[in-house]
C-alpha cells in the first residue's frame, strides 16, 4: 500500500476493520469530502472547505498518525 491509497481503498483492503477502530473520525464524511473536492470542485462551498481545514483536518491528522504508529508496532 502506498501513500496514494484512498480511505475507500484502505477500508476495502482491510475488510472494513481498520477505520472502524477509529470512530472519532466520521470516515463516511471524510470520503465524501474527498470525492466532492476531486470530482465536483466547481460546486465547492469555500466556507465549508475552510471550516473543514480549520476544525476537522487537525483531528484527522492526529488519527492518521496514530494509525501509522499502531501499524508499525
RALIN-V975275 format. One record per residue. SS is DSSP state (2 for helix, 1 for strand, 0 for the rest). OMEGA is omega in whole degrees, 0 to 359 (999 if undefined). Layout:
SS|OMEGA, SS|OMEGA
//
This chain:
0|180, 0|183, 0|183, 0|180, 0|181, 0|179, 2|176, 2|180, 2|179, 2|178, 2|181, 2|184, 2|177, 0|180, 0|178, 0|182, 0|184, 0|185, 2|180, 2|177, 2|183, 0|186, 0|179, 0|177, 0|174, 0|186, 2|179, 2|178, 2|179, 2|178, 2|179, 2|179, 2|178, 2|180, 2|180, 2|181, 2|183, 2|190, 2|184, 0|186, 2|180, 2|182, 2|184, 0|174, 0|185, 2|180, 2|178, 2|179, 2|180, 2|178, 2|181, 2|180, 2|184, 2|189, 2|187, 2|184, 2|179, 2|178, 2|177, 2|179, 2|178, 2|181, 2|179, 2|177, 2|177, 2|178, 2|180, 2|180, 2|182, 2|179, 2|179, 2|183, 0|999
//
